[in-house]
């Protein structure tokens, strides 16, 4: 139901902040985490007591000493049982073989914008995006529809990979994938650390293309996102694809040398 979905979305914001702190402090406990992230999640309008944080960490296997007897029953785990991680041993040698999803935050003086991204794994091109004022499925679905509309190679078997977020396991989102003959791939362990492409993308968009600022309003933020995506896709050379732009790499076939 709607209340359950909203709670799941709030939990994902909380887990994102936990992941940031645990990069450098992997065994930090719940009380200290609560102290560190309380003000951060409050900016999203989320009320989080220590007990709620404990429950979220427990449900996602992220307590420092997890209880082995605990059985998880969240919606995201139900989806995990339905779909496998199809990235394992997959070698992409052309575009539209594997798309990877992510959601990040853009700050505005009117509140957060949630940027849904779909990136082609082979070319690193952002094929779909949507900046939306909430974490509801709507934003992710708009990004997906943009990506599907721009497909160049309908004969290729496409895998869509995501985490187990509530947006991606919604009935409408999965139906859209199935209707377009996309195979569904899902992260299995629920770890927020498991998407290195997303980390790289966030670093580029925010660190290099100025999406790390607090925009005056939502309209200006969305305009800045559109420009950043356009510049990233068509003008920025990418070291992992032989200094091609993602747009150039999108139409290649075969292994592309890396320049690290």
Kinemage of the C-alpha trace (Angstrom):
@kinemage 1
@onewidth
@group {chain A} dominant
@subgroup {mainchain}
@vectorlist {calphas} color= white
{ca unk a 1} P 0.000 0.000 0.000
{ca unk a 2} L 0.968 3.664 -0.268
{ca unk a 3} L 2.088 4.057 3.346
{ca unk a 4} L 4.313 1.000 3.114
{ca unk a 5} L 5.875 2.232 -0.116
{ca unk a 6} L 6.585 5.689 1.354
{ca unk a 7} L 8.222 4.104 4.389
{ca unk a 8} L 10.373 1.952 2.130
{ca unk a 9} L 11.495 5.028 0.191
{ca unk a 10} L 12.394 6.849 3.413
{ca unk a 11} L 14.367 3.805 4.532
{ca unk a 12} L 16.402 3.952 1.328
{ca unk a 13} L 17.382 7.565 1.998
{ca unk a 14} L 18.476 6.592 5.508
{ca unk a 15} L 20.498 3.641 4.182
{ca unk a 16} L 22.210 5.922 1.685
{ca unk a 17} L 23.511 8.142 4.471
{ca unk a 18} L 24.547 5.096 6.514
{ca unk a 19} L 26.536 3.831 3.538
{ca unk a 20} L 28.369 7.158 3.193
{ca unk a 21} L 29.560 7.075 6.808
{ca unk a 22} L 30.464 3.398 6.751
{ca unk a 23} L 32.853 3.802 3.838
{ca unk a 24} L 35.425 5.174 6.309
{ca unk a 25} L 33.903 3.703 9.510
{ca unk a 26} L 32.639 0.239 8.493
{ca unk a 27} L 31.951 -0.939 12.038
{ca unk a 28} L 30.408 2.205 13.517
{ca unk a 29} L 27.466 1.370 15.765
{ca unk a 30} L 23.815 2.372 15.639
{ca unk a 31} L 23.925 5.064 18.342
{ca unk a 32} L 26.778 6.953 16.699
{ca unk a 33} L 25.148 6.587 13.269
{ca unk a 34} L 21.929 8.018 14.675
{ca unk a 35} L 23.849 11.014 15.975
{ca unk a 36} L 25.633 11.528 12.634
{ca unk a 37} L 22.695 11.283 10.242
{ca unk a 38} L 19.711 12.621 12.230
{ca unk a 39} L 20.039 16.147 10.870
{ca unk a 40} L 20.677 14.885 7.342
{ca unk a 41} L 17.496 12.818 7.152
{ca unk a 42} L 15.508 15.577 8.835
{ca unk a 43} L 16.163 17.707 5.738
{ca unk a 44} L 14.073 15.169 3.810
{ca unk a 45} L 11.206 15.505 6.281
{ca unk a 46} L 11.962 12.078 7.788
{ca unk a 47} L 11.438 11.366 11.485
{ca unk a 48} L 13.961 8.785 12.664
{ca unk a 49} L 14.383 7.648 16.233
{ca unk a 50} L 17.124 5.295 17.326
{ca unk a 51} L 14.739 2.326 17.358
{ca unk a 52} L 13.696 2.933 13.751
{ca unk a 53} L 17.318 3.134 12.634
{ca unk a 54} L 18.068 -0.109 14.461
{ca unk a 55} L 15.140 -1.836 12.737
{ca unk a 56} L 16.199 -0.601 9.305
{ca unk a 57} L 19.781 -1.763 9.790
{ca unk a 58} L 18.575 -5.116 11.092
{ca unk a 59} L 16.147 -5.614 8.203
{ca unk a 60} L 18.958 -4.983 5.715
{ca unk a 61} L 21.611 -7.084 7.460
{ca unk a 62} L 23.670 -4.011 8.345
{ca unk a 63} L 23.982 -4.320 12.119
{ca unk a 64} L 27.565 -4.710 13.256
{ca unk a 65} L 26.501 -7.952 14.948
{ca unk a 66} L 23.512 -9.183 12.967
{ca unk a 67} L 21.067 -11.656 14.516
{ca unk a 68} L 21.356 -14.851 12.479
{ca unk a 69} L 17.876 -16.046 13.432
{ca unk a 70} L 16.108 -12.960 12.083
{ca unk a 71} L 13.935 -13.542 9.008
{ca unk a 72} L 13.527 -10.624 6.644
{ca unk a 73} L 10.059 -10.018 5.225
{ca unk a 74} L 10.379 -6.687 3.418
{ca unk a 75} L 8.943 -6.014 0.002
{ca unk a 76} L 12.435 -5.670 -1.440
{ca unk a 77} L 13.390 -9.168 -0.309
{ca unk a 78} L 10.291 -10.573 -1.963
{ca unk a 79} L 11.568 -9.095 -5.228
{ca unk a 80} L 15.020 -10.531 -4.608
{ca unk a 81} L 13.533 -14.005 -4.640
{ca unk a 82} L 11.901 -13.366 -8.010
{ca unk a 83} L 14.883 -12.140 -10.016
{ca unk a 84} L 18.603 -12.957 -10.173
{ca unk a 85} L 21.638 -10.741 -10.692
{ca unk a 86} L 22.230 -11.260 -14.406
{ca unk a 87} L 25.409 -9.151 -14.439
{ca unk a 88} L 27.452 -12.047 -13.070
{ca unk a 89} L 29.950 -13.206 -15.747
{ca unk a 90} L 28.269 -10.925 -18.297
{ca unk a 91} L 30.622 -9.282 -20.801
{ca unk a 92} L 29.105 -6.328 -22.640
{ca unk a 93} L 30.534 -5.812 -26.122
{ca unk a 94} L 27.920 -3.395 -27.420
{ca unk a 95} L 25.273 -0.968 -26.205
{ca unk a 96} L 21.737 -1.950 -25.203
{ca unk a 97} L 22.924 -5.161 -23.568
{ca unk a 98} L 22.849 -3.908 -19.967
{ca unk a 99} L 21.291 -0.813 -18.427
{ca unk a 100} L 22.078 0.135 -14.830
{ca unk a 101} L 19.840 2.355 -12.686
{ca unk a 102} L 20.516 4.783 -9.887
{ca unk a 103} L 18.863 7.604 -7.921
{ca unk a 104} L 20.716 10.576 -6.475
{ca unk a 105} L 19.741 13.863 -4.789
{ca unk a 106} L 19.873 17.388 -6.148
{ca unk a 107} L 19.517 20.220 -3.633
{ca unk a 108} L 17.236 23.203 -4.249
{ca unk a 109} L 15.921 25.943 -1.970
{ca unk a 110} L 12.455 24.469 -2.581
{ca unk a 111} L 13.523 21.021 -1.346
{ca unk a 112} L 15.254 17.976 -2.774
{ca unk a 113} L 14.949 16.801 -6.359
{ca unk a 114} L 15.478 13.065 -6.870
{ca unk a 115} L 17.377 12.341 -10.066
{ca unk a 116} L 16.654 8.934 -11.598
{ca unk a 117} L 19.317 7.798 -14.051
{ca unk a 118} L 19.546 4.891 -16.473
{ca unk a 119} L 23.035 4.320 -17.869
{ca unk a 120} L 24.146 2.028 -20.663
{ca unk a 121} L 26.896 -0.146 -19.189
{ca unk a 122} L 28.946 -0.554 -22.387
{ca unk a 123} L 29.037 3.067 -23.567
{ca unk a 124} L 28.484 4.812 -20.184
{ca unk a 125} L 25.805 6.909 -21.901
{ca unk a 126} L 22.903 8.226 -19.809
{ca unk a 127} L 19.991 6.922 -21.866
{ca unk a 128} L 17.187 8.008 -19.544
{ca unk a 129} L 16.779 10.498 -16.728
{ca unk a 130} L 14.125 12.293 -14.712
{ca unk a 131} L 14.403 14.886 -11.954
{ca unk a 132} L 11.336 14.547 -9.729
{ca unk a 133} L 10.279 16.109 -6.383
{ca unk a 134} L 9.627 12.765 -4.641
{ca unk a 135} L 11.101 9.273 -4.576
{ca unk a 136} L 7.899 7.725 -5.904
{ca unk a 137} L 7.928 5.341 -8.841
{ca unk a 138} L 6.811 8.120 -11.220
{ca unk a 139} L 10.292 9.618 -11.632
{ca unk a 140} L 11.982 6.269 -12.255
{ca unk a 141} L 9.264 5.289 -14.717
{ca unk a 142} L 9.682 8.528 -16.688
{ca unk a 143} L 13.422 7.867 -16.941
{ca unk a 144} L 12.738 4.314 -18.118
{ca unk a 145} L 10.253 5.419 -20.768
{ca unk a 146} L 12.735 8.002 -22.067
{ca unk a 147} L 15.384 5.301 -22.377
{ca unk a 148} L 13.088 2.822 -24.097
{ca unk a 149} L 11.880 5.441 -26.558
{ca unk a 150} L 15.456 6.150 -27.644
{ca unk a 151} L 16.510 2.546 -28.271
{ca unk a 152} L 18.490 2.195 -31.501
{ca unk a 153} L 18.865 -1.594 -31.593
{ca unk a 154} L 15.553 -3.347 -30.848
{ca unk a 155} L 16.985 -6.724 -31.913
{ca unk a 156} L 19.429 -6.775 -28.987
{ca unk a 157} L 18.494 -8.604 -25.788
{ca unk a 158} L 18.464 -5.942 -23.082
{ca unk a 159} L 19.008 -6.518 -19.361
{ca unk a 160} L 17.740 -3.880 -16.921
{ca unk a 161} L 19.615 -3.957 -13.610
{ca unk a 162} L 18.620 -2.205 -10.385
{ca unk a 163} L 18.819 -2.469 -6.644
{ca unk a 164} L 15.812 -3.741 -4.704
{ca unk a 165} L 14.269 -0.326 -4.160
{ca unk a 166} L 10.507 -0.039 -3.895
{ca unk a 167} L 10.308 2.048 -7.070
{ca unk a 168} L 11.847 -0.651 -9.259
{ca unk a 169} L 9.779 -3.513 -7.874
{ca unk a 170} L 6.455 -1.723 -8.327
{ca unk a 171} L 3.944 -3.511 -10.502
{ca unk a 172} L 3.844 -0.688 -13.064
{ca unk a 173} L 7.625 -0.525 -13.440
{ca unk a 174} L 8.133 -4.262 -13.844
{ca unk a 175} L 5.188 -4.494 -16.249
{ca unk a 176} L 6.795 -1.820 -18.433
{ca unk a 177} L 10.022 -3.841 -18.564
{ca unk a 178} L 8.216 -7.077 -19.360
{ca unk a 179} L 6.082 -5.394 -22.036
{ca unk a 180} L 9.296 -4.271 -23.762
{ca unk a 181} L 10.905 -7.719 -23.492
{ca unk a 182} L 13.599 -6.535 -21.061
{ca unk a 183} L 15.185 -9.091 -18.771
{ca unk a 184} L 15.085 -7.999 -15.120
{ca unk a 185} L 18.264 -8.188 -13.048
{ca unk a 186} L 18.422 -7.313 -9.346
{ca unk a 187} L 21.152 -6.832 -6.770
{ca unk a 188} L 21.015 -9.794 -4.399
{ca unk a 189} L 22.487 -8.665 -1.097
{ca unk a 190} L 20.837 -5.258 -0.778
{ca unk a 191} L 24.146 -3.520 -0.110
{ca unk a 192} L 24.227 0.223 -0.902
{ca unk a 193} L 27.912 -0.189 -1.846
{ca unk a 194} L 27.332 -2.476 -4.831
{ca unk a 195} L 26.986 0.019 -7.689
{ca unk a 196} L 30.417 1.437 -8.646
{ca unk a 197} L 29.029 2.899 -11.891
{ca unk a 198} L 26.618 5.001 -9.835
{ca unk a 199} L 29.439 6.265 -7.626
{ca unk a 200} L 31.429 7.261 -10.696
{ca unk a 201} L 28.421 8.926 -12.321
{ca unk a 202} L 27.602 10.924 -9.197
{ca unk a 203} L 31.210 12.100 -8.987
{ca unk a 204} L 31.153 13.326 -12.581
{ca unk a 205} L 27.721 14.986 -12.550
{ca unk a 206} L 28.204 16.664 -9.185
{ca unk a 207} L 31.965 17.121 -9.047
{ca unk a 208} L 32.639 18.131 -12.655
{ca unk a 209} L 29.316 19.312 -14.067
{ca unk a 210} L 28.104 21.512 -11.187
{ca unk a 211} L 25.139 19.532 -9.895
{ca unk a 212} L 26.491 19.665 -6.334
{ca unk a 213} L 25.181 23.181 -5.687
{ca unk a 214} L 21.888 24.217 -4.084
{ca unk a 215} L 19.744 25.588 -6.903
{ca unk a 216} L 17.389 28.535 -6.520
{ca unk a 217} L 14.350 26.449 -7.480
{ca unk a 218} L 13.298 23.148 -9.013
{ca unk a 219} L 12.993 24.581 -12.522
{ca unk a 220} L 16.603 25.756 -12.517
{ca unk a 221} L 17.768 22.441 -11.100
{ca unk a 222} L 16.057 20.487 -13.873
{ca unk a 223} L 17.497 22.807 -16.500
{ca unk a 224} L 20.965 22.266 -15.035
{ca unk a 225} L 20.465 18.492 -15.045
{ca unk a 226} L 19.444 18.554 -18.714
{ca unk a 227} L 22.587 20.536 -19.587
{ca unk a 228} L 24.848 18.301 -17.492
{ca unk a 229} L 23.492 15.136 -19.127
{ca unk a 230} L 23.890 16.638 -22.597
{ca unk a 231} L 27.483 17.712 -21.920
{ca unk a 232} L 28.321 14.376 -20.300
{ca unk a 233} L 26.928 12.343 -23.205
{ca unk a 234} L 28.224 14.391 -26.133
{ca unk a 235} L 31.287 16.367 -25.059
{ca unk a 236} L 33.089 14.785 -22.099
{ca unk a 237} L 35.764 12.177 -23.034
{ca unk a 238} L 35.564 9.091 -20.814
{ca unk a 239} L 38.713 7.283 -19.688
{ca unk a 240} L 37.047 3.877 -19.510
{ca unk a 241} L 36.033 4.028 -23.186
{ca unk a 242} L 39.280 5.140 -24.861
{ca unk a 243} L 38.501 8.851 -24.362
{ca unk a 244} L 35.440 8.628 -26.559
{ca unk a 245} L 32.286 10.426 -25.510
{ca unk a 246} L 29.471 8.100 -24.394
{ca unk a 247} L 27.500 9.089 -27.497
{ca unk a 248} L 30.384 7.983 -29.737
{ca unk a 249} L 30.896 4.736 -27.829
{ca unk a 250} L 27.196 3.900 -27.996
{ca unk a 251} L 27.458 2.933 -31.654
{ca unk a 252} L 30.650 0.874 -31.345
{ca unk a 253} L 30.861 -2.916 -31.219
{ca unk a 254} L 33.538 -4.939 -29.452
{ca unk a 255} L 35.916 -4.261 -26.581
{ca unk a 256} L 36.881 -0.613 -26.076
{ca unk a 257} L 40.337 0.012 -24.523
{ca unk a 258} L 40.465 1.660 -21.109
{ca unk a 259} L 42.816 4.574 -20.426
{ca unk a 260} L 43.453 4.616 -16.724
